[in-house]
Amino acid sequence: MKNNNTNGVLGRIEEIFPSLKGALRRVAHFILNNPNFIVRENLNKLAVESSTSTSAVVRLSKRLGYKGFRDLQISLAYELGDNNSHVDEEISISESLETVAYVSSYANIQALTESRDMLDLQALEKVIQVLQHGRAVHIFAQGTNYSTGIDLSYNLMKLGILCYVYNDSYMQAVAGAISDTRDVVIGISHTGANKEIMESLAITHQNGATTIVLTTREQSPITQIADISLCTANKEIVFQGEPLSSRMSMMYLVDIIFLGLAAKMGNTSLSNLQSVKDALKNKRQPMETNGVEEENFLKAKNS
């Protein structure tokens, strides 16, 4: 099928396809006919499926102007994904307090309602299953998504799941490089087009770890490169470019993952949660003070 985007991966391949021969032609032919396979699989699988070699895949990637296969893979994910099918509503700085309160509450209610209605329960079940059986969970998130990653990590740790969260792209790349088929990697991106997160997920893919993405853009580039996608409502309220309602819908995903996983783990989750509760008990209660300590505190306060 003819591709009109000559600047994209598929367009570039079609442009040079008549001049290709042998292994490079077989790789090109396979990519043109299986673009979705390319963004979801690793270099070795592409070589096997195209009956060529990893070196042939790399040569074609460079022939097309990319640094290597991973660069081609990410570019193709952007090409296949839809990064423009959303309209954000901006809150003006001149709005009244009453308007801000109404718009914010309405947006959050709508975001939660739409997120519930569009929730893919089969995908959620898969996420819970791989989290339950994974060796370790690595979470990649940046900007406003980082707080979501921290909260998800905290909840998973309470259930006894070894979990790490990274906002630095170098650490994300390192985590992706050392992961394997026993690990789970979660990428969080509101727009679904964070290039650094996608690059780290691509590295992870090469090592066979299961990749999961949380995003508000159902057909965004990042969903093209992940094994499992959980998407929320994409209607966004923004203030000076900062997303507001998406944070609420992202936390909704965090809550249902936590609750669904806890239910799946049964008594094991209850035991782990009780252990955490006991460990944090002293931190959540005021320290008991004797009379001398109370007297010294009052003196310091009045001095």
C-alpha positions in Angstrom: 0.0 0.0 0.0 1.4 3.4 -1.0 2.4 5.6 1.9 2.0 9.4 1.4 4.4 10.4 4.1 7.7 10.3 2.3 9.5 11.6 5.4 8.4 8.7 7.6 9.9 5.2 7.9 7.4 3.6 5.5 7.7 6.4 3.0 11.5 6.2 3.0 11.4 2.5 2.4 9.0 2.8 -0.5 11.2 5.5 -2.0 14.4 3.3 -2.1 12.7 -0.1 -2.4 13.4 -0.5 -6.1 17.1 -0.1 -5.5 17.3 -2.7 -2.7 18.6 -6.2 -3.3 19.0 -9.4 -1.3 18.7 -9.3 2.5 18.0 -5.6 2.6 15.1 -6.0 0.2 13.6 -8.8 2.3 13.9 -6.7 5.5 12.3 -3.7 3.8 9.5 -5.9 2.4 8.7 -7.3 5.8 8.6 -3.9 7.5 6.2 -2.5 4.8 3.9 -5.4 5.4 4.2 -5.7 9.2 4.8 -2.2 10.6 3.0 -3.0 13.9 5.2 -6.0 14.4 8.3 -3.8 14.1 7.5 -1.4 16.9 6.6 -4.2 19.3 9.4 -6.7 18.8 13.1 -6.7 19.1 16.0 -6.7 16.6 16.5 -10.5 16.8 12.9 -11.3 16.1 12.8 -9.1 13.1 15.9 -10.8 11.7 14.3 -14.2 12.1 10.9 -13.3 10.7 12.4 -11.6 7.7 14.8 -14.5 7.1 17.8 -12.2 7.3 20.3 -11.2 10.0 20.6 -8.5 12.7 23.4 -6.9 10.7 21.1 -6.6 7.6 18.4 -4.9 9.7 20.9 -2.4 11.1 22.3 -1.8 7.6 18.9 -1.0 6.2 18.1 1.3 9.2 21.3 3.3 8.5 20.5 3.3 4.8 17.2 5.0 5.6 19.0 7.7 7.6 18.5 6.3 11.2 21.3 5.7 13.8 20.2 2.1 14.1 17.2 -0.2 14.6 16.0 1.4 17.8 15.9 4.8 16.2 13.9 3.4 13.3 11.6 1.7 15.7 10.8 4.8 17.7 10.3 6.9 14.5 7.9 4.2 13.2 5.9 4.3 16.5 5.4 8.0 16.1 4.3 7.4 12.5 1.8 4.8 13.4 0.5 6.6 16.5 -1.9 9.5 16.6 -0.4 12.4 18.4 -2.9 15.1 17.3 -6.4 13.7 18.0 -7.1 15.7 21.2 -8.3 19.2 22.1 -7.3 20.7 25.4 -9.4 23.3 27.2 -7.3 26.2 28.6 -8.2 27.9 31.9 -7.4 31.6 31.6 -5.5 33.4 34.4 -8.3 36.0 34.4 -11.0 33.5 35.4 -12.9 34.2 38.6 -12.4 31.9 41.5 -16.0 30.6 41.1 -15.3 29.7 37.5 -12.0 28.0 38.3 -13.7 25.9 41.1 -16.5 24.9 38.8 -14.4 24.0 35.7 -11.9 22.1 37.8 -14.4 20.0 39.6 -16.5 19.3 36.5 -13.3 18.3 34.5 -12.2 15.9 37.2 -15.7 14.3 37.4 -15.8 14.0 33.6 -12.3 12.5 33.5 -13.1 9.8 36.0 -16.4 9.0 34.4 -14.9 8.7 30.9 -11.9 6.8 32.2 -14.2 4.2 33.9 -16.3 3.8 30.7 -13.3 3.3 28.4 -11.3 1.0 30.8 -10.1 -2.1 29.1 -10.7 -4.8 31.7 -8.8 -7.5 29.7 -5.8 -5.2 29.5 -6.1 -4.5 33.3 -6.3 -8.2 34.0 -3.0 -8.8 32.0 -1.3 -5.9 33.9 -2.3 -7.4 37.3 -1.1 -10.8 36.2 2.4 -9.7 35.0 2.8 -7.5 38.1 2.0 -10.4 40.4 4.5 -12.7 38.8 7.3 -10.3 37.9 10.7 -10.3 39.5 10.9 -6.5 39.8 8.9 -3.5 38.5 10.7 -0.4 37.0 8.6 2.7 36.5 9.6 5.4 34.0 8.0 8.8 34.5 8.9 12.5 34.1 7.5 15.9 34.9 4.0 15.9 36.4 3.8 12.2 35.8 6.6 11.5 38.2 4.3 12.0 41.2 2.0 9.4 39.7 5.0 7.0 39.4 5.9 7.6 43.0 2.4 6.8 44.2 2.2 3.7 42.1 5.6 2.5 43.4 4.5 3.1 47.0 1.3 1.1 46.5 3.1 -1.8 44.8 5.8 -1.9 47.5 3.1 -2.2 50.2 1.9 -5.3 48.5 5.4 -6.8 48.7 6.4 -6.1 45.1 9.9 -4.9 44.5 9.6 -1.6 42.7 11.7 1.3 41.5 10.8 4.6 39.9 13.1 6.8 37.7 12.6 10.2 36.3 16.2 10.5 35.0 16.5 9.3 31.4 20.0 7.9 32.0 18.7 5.8 34.9 15.8 4.7 32.8 18.1 3.5 30.1 20.2 1.6 32.7 17.2 0.0 34.1 16.0 -1.0 30.7 19.4 -2.4 29.8 19.6 -4.7 32.8 16.0 -5.9 32.7 15.0 -9.3 31.3 12.0 -11.5 30.7 11.3 -11.7 34.5 10.9 -8.0 34.8 8.1 -5.5 34.2 8.6 -1.9 33.0 5.8 0.7 33.2 6.1 3.9 31.3 3.8 6.8 32.3 3.2 9.6 29.7 0.2 12.0 29.6 0.7 12.8 25.9 2.0 9.4 25.0 4.8 11.0 23.0 7.6 11.4 25.5 10.6 10.5 23.4 12.9 9.7 26.4 10.4 7.3 27.9 9.9 5.6 24.5 13.6 5.2 24.0 13.9 3.5 27.4 11.0 1.2 26.6 12.6 0.3 23.3 15.8 -0.7 25.2 13.7 -2.8 27.5 12.0 -4.5 24.6 15.3 -5.7 23.3 15.8 -7.6 26.6 12.3 -9.2 26.6 10.8 -7.5 29.7 7.0 -6.9 29.6 6.3 -3.2 28.9 3.1 -1.4 30.1 2.1 2.2 29.5 -0.3 4.5 31.3 -1.5 7.4 29.1 -4.4 9.6 28.2 -3.9 9.2 24.4 -5.3 5.9 23.2 -3.6 5.8 19.8 -0.5 7.7 20.8 3.1 6.7 19.7 3.9 5.1 23.1 1.0 2.7 22.8 2.5 1.3 19.6 5.7 0.2 21.3 4.2 -1.3 24.5 3.0 -4.8 25.2 0.0 -3.6 27.2 -1.7 -0.1 27.3 -4.0 1.3 29.9 -5.6 4.5 28.7 -7.8 7.1 30.4 -10.0 9.9 29.1 -8.1 12.4 26.8 -10.2 15.5 27.6 -7.7 17.8 29.3 -8.0 21.0 31.3 -4.7 22.9 31.2 -3.4 26.0 32.8 -0.4 27.6 31.1 0.4 24.3 29.4 0.2 22.3 32.7 -2.3 19.4 32.6 -4.8 19.3 35.4 -7.5 16.7 34.9 -5.2 14.0 33.5 -3.5 13.7 36.9 -6.8 12.6 38.4 -7.5 10.0 35.8 -3.9 8.7 36.1 -4.4 8.3 39.8 -7.6 6.4 39.1 -5.5 3.9 37.2 -3.1 3.6 40.1 -5.9 2.9 42.5 -7.6 0.2 40.4 -4.2 -1.5 39.7 -3.5 -1.5 43.5 -6.9 -2.7 44.5 -7.1 -5.3 41.7 -3.7 -6.7 42.5 -4.5 -6.8 46.2 -7.6 -8.8 45.5 -5.7 -11.2 43.2 -3.0 -11.8 45.9 -5.6 -12.5 48.6 -4.3 -13.2 52.1 -0.7 -12.5 51.0 -1.6 -8.9 50.3 -3.4 -8.6 53.6 -0.4 -9.9 55.4 2.0 -7.5 53.6 -0.3 -4.5 54.2 -0.5 -5.4 57.9 3.3 -5.6 58.2 3.6 -2.2 56.6 0.9 -0.8 58.9 2.7 -2.1 61.9 6.1 -0.7 60.7 4.6 2.7 60.1 2.5 2.8 63.3 5.0 4.8 65.4 5.6 7.2 62.5 1.9 8.0 62.3 1.3 8.6 66.0 2.5 11.6 68.1 5.5 10.7 70.3 4.5 10.3 74.0 6.4 12.8 76.1 7.0 12.8 79.8 6.5 15.9 82.0 10.1 17.1 81.7 10.1 17.0 77.9 6.8 18.8 77.8 8.1 21.5 80.2 11.3 22.0 78.0 9.1 22.2 74.9 7.0 25.0 76.5 10.0 26.9 77.7 11.6 26.8 74.2 8.3 27.9 72.6 8.0 30.9 75.0 11.6 32.0 74.9 
